[in-house]
């Protein structure tokens, strides 16, 4: 096999993006805890843009609010396609991620509150509610064909609902001010996008341009702008035909490579830039640290699977096709990778104390690492168990 063909196969595989993402996390942590850490942070804090339209932000904001909106656009496209013609096309399948996400938000918040009610850490109850969609999908993608696509789609849908829930929590409980004019402009732009769909406009450019305005208005409204990617995705036209390629499928195909091998690695490099301190380590055994770790690892696992079990028992939903409860346990653990959104909520929760912010960051890092390793192991075990059952 020649080298160019090898790399072509490597970059087209699902595992490749996950491996690159993990390497970027390791590189980012090494940089943050080296002599280059301060310079790297200075780069991320450097403001770029134009004052003409009030679009001057630090590099880190452009990455987290701008580039990640493109990531959410791609995931939203995949979810919509599955809702129209795939695994989520039936109500029972589509409803399960919603029930699971609700449980995956409520139970972690309750566990955190049990540890921290009445303490100085009480305001951080939203920290363990969030699932980091980029990292969780990267980990499960590394399992390749060992895991049924239905499980991957379930995790993606769950994480989208979870992130929308986290954005709502931030907007209601952690946002100091919502700019209603920009919010109304956002609603109007979203309505225009869906009107274009209704009128059967198929040229993608007629969706992308309003989509940019939607991002701008949402960002200035005070609500996390990545939701613009999801709204734009759900407005792009698609069809149930296997013969004709829809605008949604064309855009989805174009976005896969840049999202997997550019946007997600940049996201990982900038968001794992955490410099370790002694205060961080000490904070792991505090009620703050225990609340975050137990909330993300145990709370997500219990909440997702408990609410999924109840929904299935009440015949409101069904298990993803060809999946098992052991795989659902693995997904519940992977959803405990809180990371970026959890860190963001931690910064909002403890604005007055950098030391508490640092303790929360380290606890989130520990919890996310545990959730990733345990989830990967459980899902690997489930695939081996399936193979053994087939062989027997």
C-alpha positions as CSV (number, residue, x, y, z in Angstrom):
1,X,0.0,0.0,0.0
2,X,1.5,3.4,-1.0
3,X,1.7,6.2,1.5
4,X,-0.8,8.5,-0.1
5,X,-3.4,5.7,-0.2
6,X,-2.7,4.9,3.5
7,X,-3.3,8.4,4.5
8,X,-6.5,8.6,2.4
9,X,-7.9,5.6,4.2
10,X,-6.8,7.0,7.5
11,X,-8.5,10.4,7.1
12,X,-11.7,8.8,5.8
13,X,-12.0,6.5,8.8
14,X,-14.2,7.4,11.8
15,X,-11.4,6.5,14.2
16,X,-9.0,9.1,12.8
17,X,-10.8,12.2,14.0
18,X,-11.0,10.7,17.5
19,X,-7.3,9.9,17.6
20,X,-6.4,13.4,16.4
21,X,-8.7,14.9,19.0
22,X,-7.1,13.0,21.9
23,X,-3.6,14.0,20.6
24,X,-4.7,17.6,20.6
25,X,-5.9,17.3,24.2
26,X,-2.5,15.9,25.2
27,X,-0.6,18.6,23.3
28,X,-2.8,21.4,24.8
29,X,-2.2,20.2,28.4
30,X,1.5,19.9,27.8
31,X,1.6,23.5,26.4
32,X,-0.5,24.9,29.2
33,X,1.9,23.4,31.8
34,X,5.1,24.4,30.1
35,X,6.9,27.7,29.7
36,X,4.9,28.3,26.5
37,X,1.6,28.2,28.4
38,X,1.4,31.9,29.1
39,X,2.1,32.9,25.5
40,X,-0.5,30.4,24.3
41,X,-3.1,31.8,26.6
42,X,-2.2,35.3,25.4
43,X,-2.8,34.2,21.8
44,X,-6.2,32.9,22.8
45,X,-7.0,36.2,24.6
46,X,-5.9,38.3,21.6
47,X,-8.9,40.2,20.2
48,X,-9.5,40.0,16.4
49,X,-12.3,41.2,14.2
50,X,-13.9,44.6,13.3
51,X,-15.5,47.2,15.4
52,X,-17.8,48.2,12.5
53,X,-20.4,45.6,13.4
54,X,-19.3,45.0,17.0
55,X,-17.5,41.8,16.0
56,X,-14.2,42.1,17.9
57,X,-13.7,39.1,20.1
58,X,-10.9,37.0,21.6
59,X,-9.6,34.2,19.4
60,X,-11.1,31.7,21.9
61,X,-14.6,33.2,21.5
62,X,-14.3,32.9,17.7
63,X,-13.5,29.2,18.1
64,X,-16.1,28.3,20.7
65,X,-19.0,30.4,19.4
66,X,-18.0,30.6,15.7
67,X,-16.3,27.4,14.5
68,X,-18.3,25.3,16.9
69,X,-21.5,26.6,15.3
70,X,-20.3,24.9,12.1
71,X,-19.8,21.7,14.1
72,X,-23.4,22.0,15.4
73,X,-24.5,22.6,11.9
74,X,-23.0,19.3,10.8
75,X,-24.4,17.3,13.7
76,X,-27.8,19.0,13.2
77,X,-27.8,17.9,9.5
78,X,-27.1,14.3,10.5
79,X,-29.8,14.4,13.1
80,X,-32.4,15.8,10.6
81,X,-31.4,13.2,8.0
82,X,-32.0,10.4,10.5
83,X,-35.3,11.9,11.5
84,X,-36.5,12.0,7.9
85,X,-35.2,8.7,6.6
86,X,-33.2,6.9,9.3
87,X,-33.0,5.7,12.8
88,X,-35.0,8.5,14.3
89,X,-37.8,8.5,11.7
90,X,-40.3,6.8,14.2
91,X,-41.6,8.7,17.2
92,X,-40.6,5.9,19.6
93,X,-37.0,6.1,18.4
94,X,-36.9,9.9,18.2
95,X,-38.4,10.4,21.7
96,X,-35.8,8.2,23.5
97,X,-32.9,10.8,23.2
98,X,-35.2,13.5,24.6
99,X,-36.2,11.5,27.7
100,X,-32.6,10.4,28.2
101,X,-31.3,13.9,27.9
102,X,-33.8,15.2,30.5
103,X,-32.8,12.5,32.9
104,X,-29.1,13.2,32.1
105,X,-29.6,16.8,33.1
106,X,-31.9,16.5,36.2
107,X,-30.1,13.7,38.1
108,X,-26.6,15.2,37.9
109,X,-28.0,18.6,39.1
110,X,-29.7,16.8,42.0
111,X,-26.5,14.9,43.0
112,X,-24.5,18.1,42.9
113,X,-27.0,19.9,45.0
114,X,-27.0,17.2,47.6
115,X,-23.3,17.7,48.0
116,X,-23.3,21.5,47.9
117,X,-26.7,22.9,49.1
118,X,-26.1,25.8,51.5
119,X,-22.4,26.1,50.7
120,X,-20.4,28.7,48.8
121,X,-20.5,26.2,45.8
122,X,-24.3,26.0,45.6
123,X,-24.6,28.1,42.5
124,X,-22.7,25.6,40.4
125,X,-25.6,23.1,40.1
126,X,-25.6,23.5,36.3
127,X,-22.0,22.3,35.9
128,X,-22.6,18.6,35.7
129,X,-25.7,18.9,33.5
130,X,-23.8,19.4,30.3
131,X,-22.4,16.8,27.8
132,X,-19.5,17.8,25.6
133,X,-20.9,16.7,22.2
134,X,-17.5,17.0,20.4
135,X,-15.5,14.8,22.7
136,X,-18.2,12.3,23.4
137,X,-18.8,11.7,19.7
138,X,-15.1,11.5,19.0
139,X,-14.7,8.8,21.6
140,X,-17.5,6.7,20.3
141,X,-16.3,7.1,16.7
142,X,-13.1,5.4,17.7
143,X,-15.0,2.2,18.1
144,X,-15.9,2.2,14.4
145,X,-18.2,-0.6,13.2
146,X,-18.0,-2.4,16.6
147,X,-21.0,-0.3,17.7
148,X,-24.2,-0.1,15.7
149,X,-24.9,3.3,14.0
150,X,-28.1,3.5,16.0
151,X,-26.2,3.9,19.2
152,X,-24.0,6.6,17.7
153,X,-27.0,8.5,16.4
154,X,-28.7,8.1,19.8
155,X,-25.7,9.7,21.5
156,X,-25.6,12.5,19.0
157,X,-29.3,13.3,19.4
158,X,-29.0,13.0,23.2
159,X,-26.0,15.4,23.2
160,X,-27.8,17.9,21.0
161,X,-30.9,18.0,23.3
162,X,-28.5,18.1,26.3
163,X,-26.6,21.1,24.8
164,X,-29.9,22.9,24.0
165,X,-30.9,22.3,27.6
166,X,-27.6,23.6,28.9
167,X,-27.9,26.7,26.6
168,X,-31.4,27.3,28.1
169,X,-30.1,26.9,31.6
170,X,-27.4,29.4,30.9
171,X,-29.8,31.8,29.3
172,X,-32.3,31.7,32.2
173,X,-30.1,31.2,35.3
174,X,-26.6,32.4,34.3
175,X,-27.0,35.2,31.8
176,X,-27.0,38.6,33.4
177,X,-28.8,40.3,30.5
178,X,-30.7,39.2,27.4
179,X,-30.9,41.7,24.6
180,X,-34.5,41.2,23.4
181,X,-34.1,43.2,20.2
182,X,-31.4,40.8,18.9
183,X,-33.4,37.9,20.2
184,X,-36.5,38.9,18.2
185,X,-34.3,39.4,15.1
186,X,-33.0,35.9,15.7
187,X,-36.6,34.5,15.7
188,X,-37.4,36.5,12.5
189,X,-34.3,35.1,10.8
190,X,-35.1,31.6,11.8
191,X,-38.6,32.0,10.5
192,X,-37.2,33.2,7.2
193,X,-35.0,30.1,6.9
194,X,-38.0,27.8,7.5
195,X,-40.1,29.8,5.0
196,X,-37.4,29.2,2.4
197,X,-37.7,25.5,3.1
198,X,-41.5,25.7,2.8
199,X,-41.1,27.5,-0.6
200,X,-38.8,24.6,-1.7
201,X,-35.7,26.8,-2.3
202,X,-32.9,24.4,-2.8
203,X,-29.8,26.5,-3.4
204,X,-27.7,26.2,-0.2
205,X,-26.3,29.8,-0.5
206,X,-29.8,31.2,0.2
207,X,-29.7,29.4,3.6
208,X,-26.0,30.1,4.5
209,X,-26.3,33.9,4.2
210,X,-29.4,34.2,6.6
211,X,-27.6,31.6,8.7
212,X,-24.7,34.0,9.2
213,X,-27.1,36.7,10.3
214,X,-28.8,34.3,12.6
215,X,-25.5,33.5,14.3
216,X,-24.8,37.3,14.6
217,X,-28.2,38.1,16.2
218,X,-28.0,35.2,18.6
219,X,-24.5,36.0,19.7
220,X,-25.5,39.6,20.4
221,X,-28.7,38.5,22.2
222,X,-26.7,36.9,25.0
223,X,-27.6,33.3,24.2
224,X,-24.9,30.9,23.2
225,X,-24.6,31.3,19.4
226,X,-23.9,27.6,18.6
227,X,-27.6,27.0,18.6
228,X,-27.7,28.9,15.3
229,X,-26.0,25.9,13.7
230,X,-28.8,23.6,14.8
231,X,-31.5,25.9,13.6
232,X,-29.9,26.4,10.3
233,X,-29.4,22.6,9.9
234,X,-33.1,21.9,10.5
235,X,-34.1,24.4,7.8
236,X,-32.0,22.9,5.0
237,X,-34.2,20.9,2.6
238,X,-33.8,17.1,2.3
239,X,-35.8,14.1,0.9
240,X,-36.4,10.4,1.4
241,X,-35.1,9.5,-2.0
242,X,-32.0,7.3,-2.4
243,X,-31.6,8.4,-6.0
244,X,-31.6,12.2,-5.8
245,X,-29.0,13.8,-3.5
246,X,-30.7,16.5,-1.4
247,X,-29.2,20.0,-0.5
248,X,-28.8,18.6,3.1
249,X,-26.8,15.6,2.0
250,X,-24.6,17.8,-0.3
251,X,-23.8,20.2,2.6
252,X,-23.3,17.3,5.0
253,X,-20.7,15.7,2.7
254,X,-18.8,19.0,2.3
255,X,-18.6,19.7,6.0
256,X,-17.4,16.3,7.2
257,X,-13.7,16.7,6.5
258,X,-13.2,20.3,7.7
259,X,-15.2,19.7,10.9
260,X,-13.4,16.4,11.8
261,X,-9.9,17.4,10.9
262,X,-9.8,21.1,11.4
263,X,-12.6,22.5,13.6
264,X,-12.6,19.8,16.3
265,X,-8.8,19.6,16.7
266,X,-8.6,23.4,17.0
267,X,-11.5,23.2,19.6
268,X,-9.6,20.6,21.6
269,X,-6.3,22.5,21.5
270,X,-7.9,25.7,22.8
271,X,-10.3,24.3,25.4
272,X,-8.0,21.9,27.2
273,X,-5.5,24.6,27.9
274,X,-5.6,24.1,31.6
275,X,-2.6,24.8,33.8
276,X,-2.5,22.6,36.9
277,X,-2.1,24.1,40.4
278,X,-2.0,22.7,43.9
279,X,-5.4,24.3,44.7
280,X,-6.9,22.3,41.9
281,X,-5.8,19.0,43.3
282,X,-7.0,19.8,46.8
283,X,-10.4,20.8,45.4
284,X,-11.1,17.2,44.1
285,X,-12.0,15.9,47.5
286,X,-14.1,19.0,48.5
287,X,-17.8,19.0,48.1
288,X,-17.4,21.0,44.9
289,X,-15.1,18.4,43.4
290,X,-17.2,15.4,44.6
291,X,-20.4,17.0,43.4
292,X,-19.0,17.6,39.9
293,X,-17.4,14.2,39.6
294,X,-20.3,12.2,41.0
295,X,-22.7,14.3,39.0
296,X,-21.0,13.8,35.7
297,X,-20.0,10.2,36.0
298,X,-22.8,8.7,38.2
299,X,-25.5,11.3,37.6
300,X,-25.3,11.0,33.8
301,X,-25.2,7.2,33.9
302,X,-28.2,6.9,36.3
303,X,-30.3,9.7,34.8
304,X,-29.9,8.7,31.1
305,X,-30.6,5.0,31.8
306,X,-33.3,5.4,34.4
307,X,-35.3,7.8,32.2
308,X,-34.7,5.6,29.1
309,X,-35.9,2.5,31.0
310,X,-39.1,4.3,32.2
311,X,-39.8,5.6,28.7
312,X,-39.4,2.1,27.2
313,X,-41.4,0.5,30.0
314,X,-44.2,2.9,29.5
315,X,-44.0,2.1,25.7
316,X,-43.3,5.7,24.8
317,X,-39.9,4.8,23.3
318,X,-37.9,1.8,22.1
319,X,-34.2,0.9,22.4
320,X,-32.1,2.0,19.4
321,X,-32.0,-0.7,16.7
322,X,-29.6,-3.6,17.3
323,X,-28.5,-2.1,20.6
324,X,-28.3,-3.5,24.1
325,X,-28.7,-2.2,27.6
326,X,-24.9,-2.7,28.2
327,X,-24.3,-0.3,25.3
328,X,-26.8,2.2,26.8
329,X,-24.7,2.0,30.0
330,X,-21.6,2.9,27.9
331,X,-23.4,5.8,26.3
332,X,-24.6,7.0,29.7
333,X,-20.9,7.1,30.8
334,X,-19.7,8.9,27.6
335,X,-22.4,11.5,28.2
336,X,-20.5,12.3,31.4
337,X,-17.8,14.0,29.4
338,X,-18.8,17.5,30.4
339,X,-15.7,19.5,29.5
340,X,-16.2,22.7,27.5
341,X,-19.8,23.5,28.4
342,X,-19.3,22.4,32.0
343,X,-16.2,24.6,32.2
344,X,-18.2,27.5,30.7
345,X,-20.9,27.1,33.3
346,X,-18.3,26.9,36.1
347,X,-16.8,30.2,35.0
348,X,-20.3,31.8,35.1
349,X,-21.1,30.2,38.4
350,X,-18.0,31.5,40.3
351,X,-17.1,34.8,38.6
352,X,-15.8,36.2,41.9
353,X,-13.3,33.5,42.7
354,X,-10.6,32.3,40.3
355,X,-9.5,29.6,42.8
356,X,-12.9,28.0,42.9
357,X,-13.0,28.2,39.1
358,X,-9.7,26.3,38.9
359,X,-10.9,23.7,41.4
360,X,-14.1,23.2,39.3
361,X,-12.0,22.9,36.0
362,X,-9.8,20.2,37.5
363,X,-12.8,18.2,38.8
364,X,-14.4,18.5,35.4
365,X,-11.2,17.2,33.7
366,X,-11.0,14.3,36.1
367,X,-14.7,13.4,35.7
368,X,-14.5,13.7,31.9
369,X,-11.4,11.5,31.8
370,X,-13.1,8.8,34.0
371,X,-16.3,9.0,31.9
372,X,-14.4,8.7,28.6
373,X,-12.3,5.7,29.7
374,X,-15.2,3.8,31.4
375,X,-17.6,4.5,28.6
376,X,-15.0,3.3,26.0
377,X,-14.3,0.1,28.0
378,X,-18.0,-0.7,28.5
379,X,-18.8,-0.2,24.8
380,X,-15.7,-2.3,23.8
381,X,-16.9,-5.1,26.1
382,X,-20.4,-4.9,24.7
383,X,-19.1,-5.4,21.1
384,X,-17.0,-8.4,22.2
385,X,-20.0,-9.9,24.0
386,X,-22.1,-9.5,20.8
387,X,-19.4,-11.3,18.8
388,X,-19.1,-14.1,21.3
389,X,-22.9,-14.6,21.3
390,X,-22.9,-14.8,17.5
391,X,-20.1,-17.3,17.5
392,X,-21.9,-19.5,20.0
